[in-house]
Amino acid sequence: MEETDDEFAVDQDQADCVGEGMVDEIGVDQLQDYGMLTDDLEVDDTVGEVTMSEEDADAAAEVFVGCVDAAEMFTEEIAADDELTAEQQECIGEVMDEETLTELFSMMFQGKEDEGMNDLVGPLMACMF
């Protein structure tokens, strides 16, 4: 909840879902090894800087996207941009589907955000022009 922002806000139920899902899928010991959890099982202040293995990043991304309905949040965010035409918004919404967002979040959890975004540049630019 402390890491949330206005553009990608989550509520307490969604945050609880993410936390419980990550514990179930990745495990407390591994989350501590990554530095996401302290020895006291509190969320570490550096949680946003964690780099995970591909397997754990995939699991974390699936949990995150499933708990917060990231596709819907993203769709609402682009719909609020009045500089985009309806066709552009629809196209971007189709490009940024649940599968794509899961892949993007996995890359982010692996510390490869730039690589993940680079994969999206072409399809997103096609929507714009």
Disulfide bonds with the S-S distance in Angstrom:
Cys17-Cys67 1.96
Cys91-Cys127 2.00
